[in-house]
Amino acid sequence: MDTRTTPIIMRALLFTILLVAFAATAFAQSTTGTVSMSATVSKFVEINSGGAITLSGNSGGGVTTDGVVDNPLAASINLGELGPSNTNSFVTASVPLKLRSNAAYVLSMSATVTSTGSTSNKIVNTDVGFGLGSVTRSGTGVNTGGSDTNATSGDPTLAGNGSVNAGTGRYEYTAVKSNLSAFSASTTALNGAFILNAVPRSNTNGLTVPAIFAVKPQFYENGSTTVSVTFTVTAP
Amino acid sequence: MNLRFVISAIFLCVLIVCAATTISAQNFDISSGGQPTITGALGGSVSGSSSVLNNLVVTINFGEVSPANANSIVKVIVPIAIRSNAAYQVTVSLASSFSGNAQAVQSSDAGFGVGNLRSLGAGAKVCTRSGHIFYPPFNNDPANTVTINGSGRAAYQSSLANISGSTVILSGPRLTSGSVTRASDNGYAFDAIFAITPQFFAAGVSSATLTFTISAGPNVPC
């Protein structure tokens, strides 16, 4: 083959390749296709009412706005008369809470106590006992093996959680985090492991715990008192 | 060497190859079957071509599937077009990245089904001696077959967990009347349907890739 024929052969080859490429393009086919997918799960927590509020030991008063299970917690309670005319040992309100999460949770609480009185004998935050009762994890889909840490001392009316101050004669809640003075700023009341396994939101189970508030009727300065409590659950 | 002889030989070879290919080839094609759609998503999306002339390349982002998504289900429909000049089958294989945490999204949490075979148009081959078969358990819309199992978790008639290796989901007789040139009317389309029920999954990100393949299937008559 001489040097003149090589370019001709190369052009013929190129032309052939172009023909084949054109044919391949014109009859484009693919025997495979792909579908790629992804999904995200973020940490999720919620707090709702765990049901109806129980008010006991009250003289007058009542539950103004009751809790409705699985609905947002927005309860209102009138504790009634807290002076000595109420002869019960304690006025107690038990507010059921329901927590749900797909991650470890922290339940915090903050509270304010405001009284119209002008002396130290008015009701103040140390006069309002507080504690979280027994934590219950039960029902289909609940992580029943998860543990919880109650930072409060439980039912504030328990004998071990308070007593009459020998010096002042005033009843005091003396146990750890047993009155609202411990929650003047947002403070952890309960924390624990994830609450629900992989179940739909329509599953209404969760962790329930009663928030117990108590006031011992005493010779408080007359007036009215407002207690405001905010619960917050987070997944740190 | 004679130049004319060389060129003639090259052309002869090419012609022989082309002729052989044309005569003997069973041709198959899979492509987009139309615009994919997504419903019930929170921050999700799906992208893919609306043209049946384009390759099947779909990306689904189911978005948030924790209870923060208050919808009962996130559903995605991916239309897929298929063409063939011979009996065919469609298989699917799965490559995935799911957490080892049993409470996280698993392959069984992604419902997957197929159905709704329809003609693309006049160029589709209508066969009367054999039918097109969607293989169980995939012959369902997973959004309509959700149940709650004993542990309270959502379950489906079929899910990504039912895909093992290359799994046949559809087969049937010839799909295309003429040659399997990719055109808008010369085959069939079906829907691949995906569904995830938002649940209290453990936090994290999951991903998977499905590969759909069309090839020669059971030799059924047209």
Interface residues (C-beta under 8 A of the other chain):
Chain A: M1 T5 I8 I9 A12 L13 T16 L19 V20 A23 A26 F27 A28 Q29 S30 T31 T32 G33 T34 V35 S36 M37 S38 A39 T40 V41 S42 K43 F44 E46 R100 S101 N102 A103 T140 G141 F194 I195 L196 N197 A198 V199 P200 R201 S202 N203 N205
Chain B: M1 L3 V6 I7 I10 F11 V14 C18 N27 F28 D29 I30 S31 S32 G43 G44 N55 L56 V57 V58 T59 I60 N61 F62 G63 E64 V65 S66 P67 A68 A70 S72 V74 V76 V78 I80 R83 A102 Q103 A104 V105 D109 A110 I148 G150 S151 G152 R153 A154 S179 V180 T181 R182 A192 F194 I196 T197 P198 Q199 F200 F201 A202 A203 G204 V205 S206 S207 A208 T209 L210 T211 F212 T213 I214 S215
